[in-house]
Amino acid sequence: MLFSWRLWARTGALTLLLLPFSALFAAAVALRRLAYRRGWLAAVRVGVPVIVVGNITAGGSGKTPMAIWLVDHLRARGFRPGVVSRGYGGRARGCVEVGAAHSPAEVGDEPLLIRLKTGAPVVVGRDRVAAARTLLARHPGVDLIVADDGLQHYRLARDLELVVVDAAAGFGNGWLLPAGPLREPRSRLHTADALIQAVRPGAQPRDLAGWCADFVAGRAWRLRTPEMRRPLEELPRGEWLAATGIGRPEGFFDLLALHGVRFTPRAFPDHHAFTADELPADGRVLMTEKDAVKCRDFAGADWWAVELEAAPEPAWVDWLNARIPR
């Protein structure tokens, strides 16, 4: 994914070679969307409201921190939310409820992170309708479902669509896959209920009609002793290895630099399955929480994870509360 985003940032010779495949992909996307609009394919309601948090680009956009914020916000308002997700990168078949003891290799790194951060019930499955039904059967008290990365899964009927866009990366070169990063054309944004720009430290919002959410550093915590938490500024001075396997590693590195951390960057592909020999066991390592869930079983003594927290603008929170009254 790191190579892809570098490719997708501009239109070059390889982009032009891939355009015929993008045209085929665009035709397939348009036909599938038309099939649901015309009723040739039916969207299924599962009996409780569904809020989709997704994006129209491949790779990281900030939707997982946004989904975590949303689950916590809904619970604070008195709802009992549950989460469904595909479980990208996991080998689980069918519908599997995510437990704290699961590994990312089984259920995917993002669903496991959501489960660990929120404590909400999470079910993964390629078929989101089946996953939602499994979730409700096992947790009949759930009264609202958050569909993580479910924007293009039209079979699951939804009550709200929230599209997250990385303010720094935007839409790359603007082409559809594989010539560019887009899963759907930009016109898809006009049919969503809300566009939320994930504004990371140092980035500026783009000129888009929508809302903004600041993505800020929370505390850092030691993988071996998660209860040990401290602000980034209070980490020991000196050089760190900053290692991450996310869609846009530059966002993580910029965050560390903004907080005055001295580090050597090392980027891995998105959803990379870390092994014990890839990072120095006796070294000082910083990583995202998404990476940490894959390293917790073999972490070195001085490996730390950095929280990334979404802080949506108050006007959007008011809009959201009005759309889902209690």
VENDA-V722713 format. One record per pair of residues at least 6 apart in sequence whose C-alpha atoms are under 7 Angstrom apart, sorted by sequence separation. I is the first residue (numbers start at 1). J is the second residue. D is the distance in whole Angstrom. If there is no record, write none. Layout:
BEGIN
i=(I	I)
j=(J	J)
d=(D	D)
END
This chain:
BEGIN
i=(35	36	75	115	125	136	174	175	176	177	199	222	74	115	124	173	175	176	221	222	104	123	172	174	176	197	221	54	98	172	176	220	221	53	71	171	219	220	111	171	219	220	123	219	220	253	199	218	219	292	53	90	91	92	98	196	197	198	199	200	201	90	91	92	195	196	197	198	199	200	201	89	90	91	100	194	195	196	197	198	199	200	289	90	98	107	196	198	285	286	287	288	289	90	249	281	282	284	285	286	287	288	289	89	281	282	283	284	285	286	287	288	87	88	274	87	242	273	274	240	241	242	243	244	245	276	239	240	241	242	243	244	245	246	247	87	98	238	239	240	241	242	243	244	245	246	97	98	245	246	85	97	233	245	96	97	129	232	245	95	96	128	95	96	163	95	162	167	94	161	162	163	164	165	166	167	161	162	163	164	165	166	167	160	161	162	163	164	165	166	164	168	95	167	87	167	82	83	84	85	86	87	167	81	82	83	84	85	86	167	82	83	84	85	86	243	85	241	242	243	244	84	240	241	242	243	244	240	241	242	64	68	72	240	245	84	244	84	68	200	201	1	82	80	81	80	81	82	83	84	85	80	81	82	83	84	85	79	80	81	82	83	84	85	81	83	223	224	223	224	222	223	67	222	223	222	223	221	222	220	221	220	221	46	220	46	219	220	218	219	217	218	217	218	217	218	216	217	215	216	50	51	52	53	54	215	216	48	49	50	51	52	53	54	215	48	49	50	51	52	53	54	55	214	215	50	53	54	213	214	52	53	213	214	52	213	212	213	63	212	62	61	61	62	61	211	52	51	50	51	52	53	54	55	49	50	51	52	53	54	55	49	50	51	52	53	54	55	43	44	45	43	44	45	42	43	44	43	57	58	57	58	57	58	56	57	56	56	62	26	25	22	22	29	22	21	22	18	19	18	10	11	9	10	8	9	15	8	8	8	8	113	110	113	109	89	109	60	60	59	60	104	104	69	65	65	66	2	65	1	2	2	1	2	1)
j=(41	42	81	121	131	142	180	181	182	183	205	228	81	122	131	180	182	183	228	229	112	131	180	182	184	205	229	63	107	181	185	229	230	63	81	181	229	230	122	182	230	231	135	231	232	265	212	231	232	305	67	104	105	106	112	210	211	212	213	214	215	105	106	107	210	211	212	213	214	215	216	105	106	107	116	210	211	212	213	214	215	216	305	107	115	124	213	215	302	303	304	305	306	108	267	299	300	302	303	304	305	306	307	108	300	301	302	303	304	305	306	307	107	108	294	108	263	294	295	262	263	264	265	266	267	298	262	263	264	265	266	267	268	269	270	111	122	262	263	264	265	266	267	268	269	270	122	123	270	271	111	123	259	271	123	124	156	259	272	123	124	156	124	125	192	125	192	197	125	192	193	194	195	196	197	198	193	194	195	196	197	198	199	193	194	195	196	197	198	199	198	203	131	203	124	204	120	121	122	123	124	125	205	120	121	122	123	124	125	206	122	123	124	125	126	285	128	284	285	286	287	128	284	285	286	287	288	285	286	287	110	114	118	286	291	131	291	132	118	251	255	59	142	141	142	142	143	144	145	146	147	143	144	145	146	147	148	143	144	145	146	147	148	149	146	148	296	299	299	301	302	303	148	303	304	304	305	304	305	304	305	305	306	132	306	133	306	307	306	307	306	307	307	308	308	309	308	309	308	309	144	145	146	147	148	309	310	143	144	145	146	147	148	149	310	144	145	146	147	148	149	150	151	310	311	147	150	151	310	311	150	151	311	312	151	312	312	313	164	313	164	164	165	166	166	316	158	158	158	159	160	161	162	163	158	159	160	161	162	163	164	159	160	161	162	163	164	165	154	155	156	155	156	157	155	156	157	157	171	181	181	182	182	183	182	183	183	184	198	176	177	176	177	184	178	178	179	178	179	179	172	173	172	173	172	173	179	173	179	180	181	290	290	293	290	271	293	246	247	247	248	293	294	310	308	309	310	247	310	247	248	269	269	270	270)
d=(5	6	7	7	5	6	6	7	4	6	6	6	7	6	6	6	6	6	6	7	6	6	7	7	7	7	4	6	7	6	7	5	7	6	6	7	6	5	7	7	5	6	6	5	6	7	7	7	6	6	6	6	6	5	6	6	6	6	6	6	7	5	5	6	5	5	5	5	5	5	7	7	4	7	6	7	6	5	6	6	6	7	5	4	7	7	7	6	7	6	6	5	6	4	6	7	6	5	5	5	5	5	6	5	4	7	6	6	6	6	6	7	5	5	6	5	6	7	7	6	5	6	6	7	6	6	5	4	5	5	5	5	4	7	5	6	5	6	5	6	6	6	6	6	5	4	6	6	5	6	6	4	6	6	5	6	5	7	5	7	5	6	6	7	7	5	7	5	6	5	6	6	6	6	6	6	5	5	5	5	5	5	5	6	7	6	6	6	6	7	7	6	5	7	5	7	6	6	6	7	5	6	5	7	5	5	5	5	5	6	6	6	6	6	5	7	7	6	6	6	6	7	5	5	5	5	6	6	6	6	7	6	7	7	6	6	6	6	7	7	6	7	6	7	6	5	6	6	6	6	6	6	5	5	5	5	5	7	7	6	6	6	6	7	7	7	6	7	6	7	7	6	7	6	6	4	7	5	6	6	5	5	7	7	4	7	6	6	7	6	7	5	6	6	5	6	6	6	6	5	6	6	6	6	6	5	7	6	5	5	5	5	5	4	5	6	6	6	6	6	6	6	7	6	6	7	7	5	6	5	6	7	5	6	6	4	6	6	6	6	7	6	5	7	5	6	7	6	5	6	6	6	6	5	7	5	5	5	5	5	5	6	7	6	6	6	6	6	6	6	7	4	5	5	6	6	5	5	7	5	5	6	4	6	6	5	5	6	6	7	7	5	5	7	6	7	6	6	6	5	7	6	5	5	5	5	5	6	7	5	6	6	6	7	6	7	7	7	4	5	6	7	6	6	7	6	6	6	6	6	7	6	5	7	5)
END
